[in-house]
Amino acid sequence: MLAAPIASAALQPMLIDTLRIDPPLTLAPMAGHTNHAFRLLCRQLGGCGLVCTELISSQLVQERRTSALARFDWSPAERPFAAQLFGSDPAIMAEAARVAADAGADIIDINMGCWVPKVAKKGAGAALLRDVCTATQVVAAVVRAVAVPVTVKVRSGWDAEHLTAVEFARAAENAGVKAVAVHARTAQQGFSGSADWDIIRQVKAAVQFIPVIGNGDVFNAADARRMFAQTGCDAVMIGRAALGHPWIFQHIAHELSTGHALPPPTRAQRAALALRHARLTLATTYLSERQAVLELRGQLGKYHLDEPGSVETRNRLYQAETLADIEALLLPLI
Ligand SMILES: Cc1cc2nc3c(=O)[nH]c(=O)nc-3n(C[C@H](O)[C@H](O)[C@H](O)COP(=O)(O)O)c2cc1C
């Protein structure tokens, strides 16, 4: 398929403070998915300028709990990367940010988008968007605590009546944040409905100097092109479309810069990547083999390894207990 290359300005590297994000396509933080192995895979395949850990509890980091510190699973090979923290207490967030920065995080990202009750009930995540004053205090405390850039990931607001992203983005910039990512849905929407990208355009118009990262419902190069064009955002963040498709960044970057779409990977290529994903996971995970394979079942299921109309591979994948089981299933497909 041929499509016009995007205006070259839109694929310009993004600068988060002095960090160069090139190309300006980023992997969204996703709990249960964006562990070290998946982040590294996205970076290695190309086209992905920045990756982010899943959300990590500032409270548990501050208490130095092993379960939270295990999520500091990064390595220099995935640079640049952000470590995402959630919490609503400025002092605890500041302390957790210091710990993450000392452990090598390039960027501290503050989660202000998570709406699940476990997080929002404690006033953290998207609940902070209901209280711009506390949200700004959290940001200011984290900015003061670390030398690395601090970014924030927000939703449009708590609900349709309280679209606070614009007001908060301005306050966050004044407090020293170096980039804002906007998932263009309210917390109340969860994942329902479609993202209303106009809020990204409004945030971009509202901030003075910092880059804005657009997020929500980008599934292919045409979507990314439209998001850049309609919102003026500096980078596009991709979440669900990357699951089982870590090559998506390379494909979008290629299509936006050349106007030519790369051919989709064949079934054998998808199986080879799924196997690489599995091996990389087992080589780097802090989980036991059994726990890691349980997580991998769902992750690898998204590589769509079955022939059309069949669910055999998927079903067998869901019975895998060990890496050897996964290898026995995938090697014959390659
Ligand atoms: C399984 C899953 C886990 C997620 N976990 C996080 C998270 O830990 N932190 C966060 O800020 N957003 C999280 N999100 C939201 C995504 O980062 C992103 O904002 C959302 O999926 C919209 O982007 P998309 O339309 O490209 O998927 C998660 C989304 C999914 C699907």
The ligand as an ORCA input file, in Angstrom:
! r2SCAN-3c Opt
* xyz 0 1
  C      -3.397     -4.131     29.879
  C      -3.201     -2.662     30.083
  C      -2.474     -2.214     31.157
  C      -2.270     -0.834     31.358
  N      -1.476     -0.421     32.391
  C      -1.166      0.908     32.507
  C      -0.199      1.351     33.462
  O       0.405      0.566     34.203
  N       0.056      2.694     33.526
  C      -0.582      3.606     32.698
  O      -0.309      4.802     32.783
  N      -1.466      3.194     31.778
  C      -1.759      1.882     31.647
  N      -2.602      1.464     30.650
  C      -3.144      2.462     29.709
  C      -2.227      2.589     28.486
  O      -0.963      3.094     28.846
  C      -2.842      3.511     27.406
  O      -3.029      4.781     27.963
  C      -4.189      3.005     26.905
  O      -4.136      1.620     26.604
  C      -4.634      3.787     25.645
  O      -3.714      3.608     24.608
  P      -4.028      2.594     23.379
  O      -5.356      3.013     22.799
  O      -2.888      2.791     22.429
  O      -4.111      1.217     23.956
  C      -2.828      0.113     30.463
  C      -3.572     -0.365     29.370
  C      -3.751     -1.718     29.168
  C      -4.524     -2.181     27.964
*
